[in-house]
Amino acid sequence: MGLMRTLLLKASESRWLADHASRRGFAQRAVRRFMPGEDIAAALTAAEQLGERNIPTLITLLGEAITNRPEAEQVAEHYVDALERIERRGLKTQLSVKLTQLGLDISRDLCAEQLATVVERAAALGNFVCIDMEGSSYVDATLDLFRSVRPDHPNVGICLQAYLYRTAEDLDSLLPLSPSVRLVKGAYNEPPRLAFPKKADVDANYFKLAKRLLAEDARPEGVTPAFGTHDLHLVTRIRDFAEGAGIAKSAYEIQMLYGIRREEQLRLAADGNVMRTLISYGGAWFPWYMRRLAERPANLWFVARSVLG
Ligand SMILES: Cc1cc2nc3c(=O)[nH]c(=O)nc-3n(C[C@H](O)[C@H](O)[C@H](O)COP(=O)(O)OP(=O)(O)OC[C@H]3O[C@@H](n4cnc5c(N)ncnc54)[C@H](O)[C@@H]3O)c2cc1C
C-alpha cells in the first residue's frame, strides 16, 4: 500500500482532524466534487437529475461509529423519512446504510431494531436497502445481522469486499440465502494478514468473485448482483464475461460513486447497462472523504485548488 494511501486512511480515523477540517471552507469546497450537498434535498435533486439520464441511484447519509442511542434512532428515522420522500417524488432511489450508524457499536439488538425499522418501511414502499461493509472488525457482526434479517426481507442486500481473504468463503456461506450482493474492492486500512496487500491480487479476487456472483445458481429470481467499482478494465471484463455467458445486461448492476467517472457512467447507461450511482450526503463527511482521497491520491490536487479558491 502506498505511503500516501496509508496516511490518508490513518487520517480518516482521526476525530480531531474530522472536527477541525470539516469546518474549513476549502475542505467544504473540495468535497463538493463527490457530494451534491450536505442535506437530503440536495441528494434527492441529484438523484432526480441522474434519473432523467436513465441512471438509478442509491443514497447514503454520511456518518459512522455512532455511540449514543438517540443518535442511532434518529438515523433510522431519517432513513424512514427519506424512503417516504423518495416515494413521493417517484425516484428510482434505494438506500445504502452503515450498521455502525444504526448503533452496532452500542448493542447488536439496538442495531437490529433500527435496521428492521428501515428495512420494513422500505419493503412496504417496494424499496431496497443495501448494508455497507465497514472495517474488518465489523465483518462478522455485519454478516450475522444480514443473516438474521434476510430470511424475512428479500429487499435487503449486503456489500462484500474483494480485498479480504475471507470473502470467497463468506460468499459461499451466504449463497443459500440468495443474497443480493454488492461487490467492492474495499476502502479501509486492513493489515496484510487479513487483506491482499497487492492491488493486482485484489483485482484478480474481484473478478473471481464477480464470476461466482454471475453464475446461474447465485442469481435466482429477484437477485441482482451489483459491481461497485470505477475500474473500467474490470467493468469491461465483467461485461464481456456476462455477454459470453449469455447473461442479460439487466441481470446485474454496475455501481459507481457520485462525481467519479461521470462520462463513463452516462456511457454505460446509454449502452443498456443498469448503471446505479451512490450519492452521499450529510455533515459527517470527513472519514468518508479521506477514503475517497486515499483511493486516488491525485484527488489531492482538487483539495489544493480549493485551498487557492
Ligand atoms: C457503489 C459503491 C459502494 C461502495 N460501498 C463500499 C462499502 O460498503 N464498503 C467498502 O469498504 N467500500 C465501498 N466502496 C468503495 C470501494 O471499496 C473502493 O474503495 C472504491 O470503489 C475504489 O475502488 P475501485 O473499485 O473504484 O478501483 P480502483 O482500482 O481503486 O480505481 C480504479 C480507477 O477508478 C478511479 N477512481 C477510483 N476511486 C476514485 C476516487 N475516489 N476519485 C477519483 N477516481 C477514482 C481511478 O481512475 C482509478 O484508477 C464502494 C464503492 C462503490 C462504487
The ligand as an SDF file (V2000), in Angstrom:
LIG
                    3D

 53 58  0  0  0  0  0  0  0  0999 V2000
  -21.3590    1.9570   -5.1580 C   0  0  0  0  0  0  0  0  0  0  0  0
  -20.1740    1.7570   -4.2570 C   0  0  0  0  0  0  0  0  0  0  0  0
  -20.3920    1.3400   -2.9350 C   0  0  0  0  0  0  0  0  0  0  0  0
  -19.3030    1.1250   -2.1000 C   0  0  0  0  0  0  0  0  0  0  0  0
  -19.5080    0.6210   -0.8500 N   0  0  0  0  0  0  0  0  0  0  0  0
  -18.4460    0.2670   -0.0910 C   0  0  0  0  0  0  0  0  0  0  0  0
  -18.6260   -0.3990    1.1580 C   0  0  0  0  0  0  0  0  0  0  0  0
  -19.7490   -0.6440    1.6180 O   0  0  0  0  0  0  0  0  0  0  0  0
  -17.5120   -0.7680    1.8460 N   0  0  0  0  0  0  0  0  0  0  0  0
  -16.2490   -0.5130    1.3790 C   0  0  0  0  0  0  0  0  0  0  0  0
  -15.2600   -0.9110    2.0330 O   0  0  0  0  0  0  0  0  0  0  0  0
  -16.0550    0.1520    0.2200 N   0  0  0  0  0  0  0  0  0  0  0  0
  -17.1130    0.5330   -0.5260 C   0  0  0  0  0  0  0  0  0  0  0  0
  -16.8950    1.1820   -1.7210 N   0  0  0  0  0  0  0  0  0  0  0  0
  -15.5430    1.6780   -2.0670 C   0  0  0  0  0  0  0  0  0  0  0  0
  -14.6870    0.5890   -2.7150 C   0  0  0  0  0  0  0  0  0  0  0  0
  -14.3500   -0.4020   -1.7640 O   0  0  0  0  0  0  0  0  0  0  0  0
  -13.3790    1.1730   -3.2820 C   0  0  0  0  0  0  0  0  0  0  0  0
  -12.6320    1.7440   -2.2560 O   0  0  0  0  0  0  0  0  0  0  0  0
  -13.6070    2.2330   -4.3530 C   0  0  0  0  0  0  0  0  0  0  0  0
  -14.6590    1.9000   -5.1990 O   0  0  0  0  0  0  0  0  0  0  0  0
  -12.3120    2.3920   -5.2040 C   0  0  0  0  0  0  0  0  0  0  0  0
  -12.0060    1.1860   -5.8270 O   0  0  0  0  0  0  0  0  0  0  0  0
  -12.3360    0.8920   -7.3690 P   0  0  0  0  0  0  0  0  0  0  0  0
  -13.0440   -0.4160   -7.4370 O   0  0  0  0  0  0  0  0  0  0  0  0
  -13.0440    2.0250   -7.9660 O   0  0  0  0  0  0  0  0  0  0  0  0
  -10.9370    0.5900   -8.0410 O   0  0  0  0  0  0  0  0  0  0  0  0
   -9.5360    1.3560   -8.0180 P   0  0  0  0  0  0  0  0  0  0  0  0
   -8.5700    0.3780   -8.6120 O   0  0  0  0  0  0  0  0  0  0  0  0
   -9.2360    1.9310   -6.6790 O   0  0  0  0  0  0  0  0  0  0  0  0
   -9.8140    2.5200   -9.0100 O   0  0  0  0  0  0  0  0  0  0  0  0
   -9.9290    2.3210  -10.4040 C   0  0  0  0  0  0  0  0  0  0  0  0
   -9.8720    3.6880  -11.0570 C   0  0  0  0  0  0  0  0  0  0  0  0
  -11.0570    4.4010  -10.7530 O   0  0  0  0  0  0  0  0  0  0  0  0
  -10.7960    5.7580  -10.4950 C   0  0  0  0  0  0  0  0  0  0  0  0
  -11.1010    6.0670   -9.0930 N   0  0  0  0  0  0  0  0  0  0  0  0
  -11.2690    5.1850   -8.0770 C   0  0  0  0  0  0  0  0  0  0  0  0
  -11.5640    5.8320   -6.9390 N   0  0  0  0  0  0  0  0  0  0  0  0
  -11.5480    7.1380   -7.2300 C   0  0  0  0  0  0  0  0  0  0  0  0
  -11.7590    8.3180   -6.4850 C   0  0  0  0  0  0  0  0  0  0  0  0
  -12.0520    8.2840   -5.1870 N   0  0  0  0  0  0  0  0  0  0  0  0
  -11.6670    9.5070   -7.1340 N   0  0  0  0  0  0  0  0  0  0  0  0
  -11.4010    9.5620   -8.4510 C   0  0  0  0  0  0  0  0  0  0  0  0
  -11.1850    8.4790   -9.2110 N   0  0  0  0  0  0  0  0  0  0  0  0
  -11.2610    7.2970   -8.6180 C   0  0  0  0  0  0  0  0  0  0  0  0
   -9.3350    5.9590  -10.7380 C   0  0  0  0  0  0  0  0  0  0  0  0
   -9.1160    6.3650  -12.0610 O   0  0  0  0  0  0  0  0  0  0  0  0
   -8.7440    4.5910  -10.5420 C   0  0  0  0  0  0  0  0  0  0  0  0
   -7.5520    4.4070  -11.2640 O   0  0  0  0  0  0  0  0  0  0  0  0
  -17.9720    1.3940   -2.5800 C   0  0  0  0  0  0  0  0  0  0  0  0
  -17.7740    1.8150   -3.8870 C   0  0  0  0  0  0  0  0  0  0  0  0
  -18.8390    1.9870   -4.7290 C   0  0  0  0  0  0  0  0  0  0  0  0
  -18.5780    2.4380   -6.1430 C   0  0  0  0  0  0  0  0  0  0  0  0
  1  2  1  0
  2  3  1  0
  2 52  2  0
  3  4  2  0
  4  5  1  0
  4 50  1  0
  5  6  2  0
  6  7  1  0
  6 13  1  0
  7  8  2  0
  7  9  1  0
  9 10  1  0
 10 11  2  0
 10 12  1  0
 12 13  2  0
 13 14  1  0
 14 15  1  0
 14 50  1  0
 15 16  1  0
 16 17  1  0
 16 18  1  0
 18 19  1  0
 18 20  1  0
 20 21  1  0
 20 22  1  0
 22 23  1  0
 23 24  1  0
 24 25  2  0
 24 26  1  0
 24 27  1  0
 27 28  1  0
 28 29  2  0
 28 30  1  0
 28 31  1  0
 31 32  1  0
 32 33  1  0
 33 34  1  0
 33 48  1  0
 34 35  1  0
 35 36  1  0
 35 46  1  0
 36 37  1  0
 36 45  1  0
 37 38  2  0
 38 39  1  0
 39 40  1  0
 39 45  2  0
 40 41  1  0
 40 42  2  0
 42 43  1  0
 43 44  2  0
 44 45  1  0
 46 47  1  0
 46 48  1  0
 48 49  1  0
 50 51  2  0
 51 52  1  0
 52 53  1  0
M  END
$$$$
